Amino acid sequence: MYVYKLNPGNSLTLRVRNGTPNALVVPCYSVRGTGPTDVGIGVFLDLTQPIVDMTPFRLGSGGYGEVVAGRVPPWAPLDLPVYFQGVEITFQSGQSIRLTNSITKPITAN
């Protein structure tokens, strides 16, 4: 997973490369830390509660996907670290769950 710049008031864009083709990705974030947190299905996220899930998006046939997942609040404090990770879900030949890499990105000035 890659997160573009986090600037107050600007859009929040996420990208996943080398994922499972056609998988559904549920991006998540936390401002509390790197976990681990058991989400109850035998999966441990590298995020600390509270964890916020964002709008899911589907990867293409090449395992690539990008989404504008919202906006960074204009009042977000500069230098605040935000922790991201995605849950990748596939339904081909049964259900499979795997995690994207985790990433930490600070909120920075434009």
DRENDRENZA-496899 format. One record per residue: residue number from 1; residue in one letter; chain; x, y, z of N, C-alpha, C in turn. Coordinates in Angstrom, 1 decimal. Layout:
% residues N
{NUM,'a','A',{X,Y,Z},{X,Y,Z},{X,Y,Z}}
...
This chain:
% residues 110
{1,'m','A',{0.8,-1.2,0.0},{0.0,0.0,0.0},{0.9,1.2,0.0}}
{2,'y','A',{0.4,2.2,-0.7},{1.1,3.5,-0.7},{0.1,4.6,-0.5}}
{3,'v','A',{0.5,5.6,0.3},{-0.4,6.7,0.7},{0.3,8.0,0.1}}
{4,'y','A',{-0.4,8.7,-0.7},{0.1,10.0,-1.2},{0.2,11.0,0.0}}
{5,'k','A',{0.7,12.1,-0.3},{0.9,13.2,0.7},{-0.4,13.4,1.6}}
{6,'l','A',{-0.2,13.6,2.8},{-1.3,13.9,3.7},{-1.2,15.4,4.1}}
{7,'n','A',{-2.0,16.2,3.3},{-2.0,17.6,3.6},{-3.3,18.1,4.0}}
{8,'p','A',{-3.4,18.9,5.1},{-4.7,19.3,5.6},{-5.6,19.9,4.5}}
{9,'g','A',{-6.8,19.5,4.4},{-7.7,20.0,3.4},{-7.7,19.3,2.0}}
{10,'n','A',{-6.6,18.5,1.8},{-6.5,17.9,0.4},{-7.0,16.5,0.4}}
{11,'s','A',{-7.2,15.9,-0.8},{-7.7,14.6,-0.9},{-6.7,13.5,-0.4}}
{12,'l','A',{-7.2,12.4,0.1},{-6.4,11.3,0.5},{-6.5,10.2,-0.5}}
{13,'t','A',{-5.4,9.9,-1.2},{-5.3,8.9,-2.2},{-4.4,7.7,-1.8}}
{14,'l','A',{-5.0,6.5,-2.0},{-4.3,5.3,-1.6},{-4.1,4.5,-2.9}}
{15,'r','A',{-3.0,3.7,-2.9},{-2.6,2.9,-4.0},{-2.1,1.5,-3.5}}
{16,'v','A',{-2.6,0.5,-4.2},{-2.1,-0.9,-3.9},{-1.5,-1.4,-5.2}}
{17,'r','A',{-0.3,-2.0,-5.2},{0.3,-2.7,-6.3},{0.7,-4.1,-5.9}}
{18,'n','A',{0.8,-4.9,-6.8},{1.2,-6.3,-6.6},{0.2,-7.1,-5.7}}
{19,'g','A',{-1.0,-6.7,-5.7},{-2.1,-7.4,-5.0},{-2.6,-8.6,-5.7}}
{20,'t','A',{-3.6,-9.2,-5.1},{-4.2,-10.3,-5.8},{-5.2,-9.8,-6.8}}
{21,'p','A',{-5.1,-10.2,-8.1},{-6.0,-9.7,-9.1},{-7.5,-9.8,-8.7}}
{22,'n','A',{-8.2,-8.7,-8.9},{-9.6,-8.6,-8.7},{-10.0,-8.7,-7.2}}
{23,'a','A',{-9.1,-8.6,-6.3},{-9.4,-8.7,-4.9},{-10.1,-7.4,-4.4}}
{24,'l','A',{-10.8,-7.5,-3.3},{-11.4,-6.3,-2.7},{-10.4,-5.9,-1.6}}
{25,'v','A',{-10.1,-4.6,-1.5},{-9.2,-4.0,-0.5},{-10.0,-3.1,0.4}}
{26,'v','A',{-9.9,-3.3,1.7},{-10.5,-2.5,2.7},{-9.4,-1.7,3.4}}
{27,'p','A',{-9.2,-0.4,3.0},{-8.1,0.3,3.7},{-8.5,0.8,5.1}}
{28,'c','A',{-7.6,0.8,6.0},{-7.9,1.2,7.4},{-6.8,2.1,7.9}}
{29,'y','A',{-7.1,2.9,8.9},{-6.1,3.8,9.5},{-6.3,3.9,11.0}}
{30,'s','A',{-5.3,4.4,11.6},{-5.3,4.7,13.1},{-4.4,5.9,13.3}}
{31,'v','A',{-4.7,6.7,14.3},{-3.8,7.7,14.7},{-3.2,7.4,16.1}}
{32,'r','A',{-3.4,6.2,16.5},{-2.9,5.7,17.9},{-1.7,4.9,17.9}}
{33,'g','A',{-1.3,4.3,16.8},{-0.1,3.5,16.8},{-0.2,2.2,15.9}}
{34,'t','A',{0.9,1.4,16.1},{1.1,0.3,15.2},{0.6,-1.1,15.7}}
{35,'g','A',{-0.2,-1.1,16.7},{-0.8,-2.4,17.1},{0.2,-3.4,17.7}}
{36,'p','A',{0.0,-4.7,17.6},{-1.0,-5.3,16.8},{-2.4,-5.4,17.4}}
{37,'t','A',{-3.4,-5.5,16.6},{-4.8,-5.6,17.0},{-5.4,-6.8,16.3}}
{38,'d','A',{-6.0,-7.7,17.1},{-6.8,-8.8,16.6},{-8.1,-8.3,16.2}}
{39,'v','A',{-8.5,-8.5,14.9},{-9.8,-8.0,14.5},{-10.8,-9.1,14.5}}
{40,'g','A',{-10.5,-10.2,15.2},{-11.5,-11.2,15.5},{-11.7,-12.3,14.5}}
{41,'i','A',{-11.0,-12.3,13.4},{-11.1,-13.4,12.4},{-9.7,-14.1,12.2}}
{42,'g','A',{-8.9,-14.0,13.2},{-7.6,-14.6,13.1},{-6.6,-13.7,12.4}}
{43,'v','A',{-7.0,-12.5,12.2},{-6.1,-11.5,11.5},{-5.7,-10.4,12.5}}
{44,'f','A',{-4.4,-10.1,12.5},{-3.9,-9.1,13.3},{-3.4,-7.9,12.5}}
{45,'l','A',{-4.0,-6.8,12.7},{-3.6,-5.6,11.9},{-2.4,-4.9,12.7}}
{46,'d','A',{-1.6,-4.3,11.9},{-0.5,-3.5,12.5},{-1.0,-2.1,12.9}}
{47,'l','A',{-2.1,-2.0,13.5},{-2.8,-0.8,13.9},{-3.3,-0.9,15.3}}
{48,'t','A',{-3.4,0.2,16.0},{-3.9,0.3,17.3},{-5.3,0.9,17.3}}
{49,'q','A',{-6.2,0.3,18.2},{-7.6,0.8,18.3},{-7.6,2.3,18.7}}
{50,'p','A',{-8.5,3.1,18.3},{-9.6,2.8,17.4},{-9.1,2.8,15.9}}
{51,'i','A',{-9.6,1.8,15.2},{-9.2,1.6,13.8},{-10.4,2.1,12.9}}
{52,'v','A',{-10.1,2.9,11.9},{-11.2,3.4,11.1},{-11.0,2.7,9.7}}
{53,'d','A',{-12.1,2.1,9.2},{-12.1,1.5,7.9},{-12.6,2.5,6.9}}
{54,'m','A',{-12.0,2.5,5.7},{-12.4,3.5,4.7},{-13.2,2.7,3.6}}
{55,'t','A',{-13.6,3.4,2.6},{-14.3,2.8,1.5},{-13.5,1.7,0.8}}
{56,'p','A',{-14.1,0.5,0.7},{-13.4,-0.5,0.0},{-13.3,-0.2,-1.5}}
{57,'f','A',{-12.2,-0.8,-2.1},{-12.1,-0.7,-3.6},{-11.5,-2.0,-4.1}}
{58,'r','A',{-11.8,-2.2,-5.4},{-11.4,-3.5,-6.1},{-10.1,-3.3,-6.9}}
{59,'l','A',{-9.2,-4.2,-6.8},{-8.0,-4.2,-7.6},{-8.4,-4.7,-9.0}}
{60,'g','A',{-7.6,-4.2,-10.0},{-7.8,-4.7,-11.3},{-7.2,-6.0,-11.6}}
{61,'s','A',{-7.3,-6.5,-12.8},{-6.8,-7.8,-13.2},{-5.3,-7.9,-13.1}}
{62,'g','A',{-4.6,-6.8,-13.0},{-3.1,-6.8,-12.8},{-2.7,-6.7,-11.3}}
{63,'g','A',{-3.7,-6.7,-10.4},{-3.4,-6.5,-9.0},{-3.1,-5.1,-8.5}}
{64,'y','A',{-3.6,-4.1,-9.4},{-3.3,-2.7,-9.1},{-4.6,-2.0,-8.8}}
{65,'g','A',{-4.6,-1.1,-7.9},{-5.8,-0.3,-7.6},{-5.4,1.0,-6.9}}
{66,'e','A',{-6.3,2.0,-7.2},{-6.0,3.4,-6.6},{-7.4,4.0,-6.3}}
{67,'v','A',{-7.5,4.7,-5.2},{-8.8,5.3,-4.8},{-8.5,6.6,-4.0}}
{68,'v','A',{-9.4,7.5,-4.3},{-9.4,8.7,-3.5},{-10.4,8.4,-2.3}}
{69,'a','A',{-9.9,8.3,-1.1},{-10.6,7.8,0.0},{-11.2,8.9,0.9}}
{70,'g','A',{-11.2,10.1,0.5},{-11.7,11.2,1.3},{-10.8,12.3,1.3}}
{71,'r','A',{-10.9,13.2,2.3},{-10.1,14.4,2.5},{-9.5,14.4,3.9}}
{72,'v','A',{-8.3,14.9,3.9},{-7.6,15.1,5.2},{-8.3,16.3,5.8}}
{73,'p','A',{-8.8,16.2,7.1},{-9.5,17.4,7.7},{-8.6,18.6,7.7}}
{74,'p','A',{-9.1,19.8,7.4},{-8.3,21.0,7.4},{-7.7,21.4,8.7}}
{75,'w','A',{-8.3,20.9,9.8},{-7.8,21.2,11.1},{-6.8,20.1,11.6}}
{76,'a','A',{-6.5,19.1,10.8},{-5.5,18.1,11.2},{-4.2,18.7,11.6}}
{77,'p','A',{-3.7,18.3,12.8},{-2.4,18.8,13.3},{-1.2,18.3,12.4}}
{78,'l','A',{-0.4,19.3,12.1},{0.8,19.0,11.3},{1.7,18.0,12.2}}
{79,'d','A',{2.4,17.2,11.5},{3.3,16.2,12.0},{2.7,15.0,12.8}}
{80,'l','A',{1.3,15.0,12.8},{0.6,13.9,13.4},{0.9,12.6,12.6}}
{81,'p','A',{1.4,11.5,13.1},{1.6,10.3,12.3},{0.3,9.6,12.2}}
{82,'v','A',{0.0,9.1,11.0},{-1.2,8.3,10.7},{-0.7,7.0,10.2}}
{83,'y','A',{-1.3,5.9,10.7},{-0.9,4.6,10.4},{-1.9,3.9,9.5}}
{84,'f','A',{-1.5,3.3,8.4},{-2.4,2.7,7.4},{-2.0,1.2,7.2}}
{85,'q','A',{-3.1,0.5,6.9},{-2.9,-0.9,6.4},{-4.2,-1.3,5.7}}
{86,'g','A',{-4.1,-2.2,4.8},{-5.3,-2.7,4.1},{-5.5,-4.2,4.3}}
{87,'v','A',{-6.8,-4.6,4.2},{-7.2,-6.0,4.3},{-7.6,-6.3,2.9}}
{88,'e','A',{-7.0,-7.3,2.3},{-7.3,-7.7,0.9},{-8.1,-9.0,1.0}}
{89,'i','A',{-9.3,-9.0,0.4},{-10.2,-10.2,0.4},{-10.4,-10.7,-1.0}}
{90,'t','A',{-10.3,-12.0,-1.2},{-10.6,-12.6,-2.4},{-11.7,-13.7,-2.2}}
{91,'f','A',{-12.5,-13.9,-3.2},{-13.6,-14.8,-3.1},{-13.5,-15.9,-4.1}}
{92,'q','A',{-12.4,-16.0,-4.9},{-12.3,-17.0,-5.9},{-11.8,-18.3,-5.2}}
{93,'s','A',{-12.4,-19.4,-5.5},{-12.1,-20.7,-4.9},{-12.1,-20.6,-3.4}}
{94,'g','A',{-13.2,-20.0,-2.8},{-13.3,-19.9,-1.4},{-12.8,-18.5,-1.0}}
{95,'q','A',{-12.9,-18.2,0.2},{-12.5,-16.8,0.7},{-11.1,-16.8,1.2}}
{96,'s','A',{-10.3,-15.8,0.9},{-8.9,-15.7,1.3},{-8.7,-14.2,1.8}}
{97,'i','A',{-8.0,-14.1,2.9},{-7.7,-12.8,3.5},{-6.2,-12.7,3.7}}
{98,'r','A',{-5.7,-11.5,3.2},{-4.3,-11.2,3.5},{-4.2,-9.7,3.7}}
{99,'l','A',{-3.1,-9.3,4.3},{-2.9,-7.9,4.6},{-1.9,-7.2,3.6}}
{100,'t','A',{-2.1,-6.0,3.4},{-1.1,-5.2,2.7},{0.0,-4.8,3.6}}
{101,'n','A',{1.0,-4.2,3.1},{2.0,-3.7,4.0},{1.4,-2.6,4.8}}
{102,'s','A',{2.0,-2.3,6.0},{1.6,-1.2,6.8},{2.5,0.0,6.5}}
{103,'i','A',{2.0,1.2,6.7},{2.8,2.4,6.4},{2.4,3.5,7.4}}
{104,'t','A',{3.4,4.2,7.7},{3.1,5.4,8.6},{3.5,6.7,7.8}}
{105,'k','A',{2.6,7.6,7.8},{2.7,8.8,7.1},{2.3,10.0,8.0}}
{106,'p','A',{3.2,11.0,8.1},{2.8,12.2,8.9},{2.0,13.2,8.1}}
{107,'i','A',{1.2,14.0,8.8},{0.4,15.0,8.1},{1.4,16.2,8.0}}
{108,'t','A',{1.5,16.7,6.7},{2.5,17.7,6.4},{1.8,19.0,5.8}}
{109,'a','A',{2.5,20.1,5.8},{2.0,21.3,5.2},{2.0,21.1,3.7}}
{110,'n','A',{1.1,21.9,3.0},{1.1,21.9,1.6},{2.4,22.3,1.1}}
